[in-house]
């Protein structure tokens, strides 16, 4: 299991398009992937769950990936949360 704590870097937060791209990329991976915000866990393989997390600029989150492809999943999640591109 991999865990990583980081902060949303994009000034517009995590919005629908990048959330959808990451959820689609994570879906076929053989692992669980979650974003934890304020103690609540959101399934990162679901675009609806990612967007319902309301990840605004400066929000601190914990990323958790567990399974055979956890490293690839973690790289995708880190890119989603730490990217400064819209």
N, C-alpha and C positions, 0 to 999 in steps of 0.2 A: 504494500500500500504506500502510495506517495501522497504527501500533504505539502501545501505551499500557501503561505499567506502573502497577499499582495493588495494593491489598491487600484481602483478603476482609474486609468490614465487619460481616457478620452474625455474632453470637455463636454461632449454631448451625451456621455454615458454609453451604456451598451444598449443599442437600439435594435430594431427588428432584423434588418438585413444581415449584420454580422452575427447576430444570435442564430439566425436561421442557417447561415453557412457553417458555423461551428457545430450546431446540433446535427446537421446532415452529415458532416464529416465524422462525428463521434458515433453515430448510430450503428454503423457496421463493425465498430471495434469491439473486441472481446474483453470488455472491462466495464466496471461501473464508474461513472463520472458525476461528481456533484460540486455545486457551488454553495458554500455555507455563508449566510449573511445574518448577523445578529442572532446566531444560534439556530436558525432555521435552514434546513437543507433543501436545495432545489436540484432536480434531476437535469444535468447538463445535456442529456440526449433529447430533451424536449424543448422546442422553441417556445412553447407556451410557459413552461416553468422558468426558463431563463428570463423571458420578458416580464413575468410576474414578480421576479425578484427585485425589479425596479432598481437596477444597478446604475446609480448616478456617479458623476465625477467625484473622486475622493473617497468613495465608499470602500471600506476595508472588507475583504472577503477571504475565505479559506477555500482552496481548491483541493478536492480529494479524488484520487483515481485509484482503483483497485482491480487488478486482473492482469492477464498475460500481456495486454497491449497498453498498460498504464502509462508508460513513458511517452508514447505517441499521443495519447489522450491529454496528458498533462501539458505537452508542448502546444497543442491546439488551444487549450483553455488559457494558458498563460498569454498566448498571442491575442486572444479575444479580450482579456481583461487589461492587459498592459499596452495594447496598441493605441497610438495617439491619432491614427487615421480614422476618418468617419466612414 
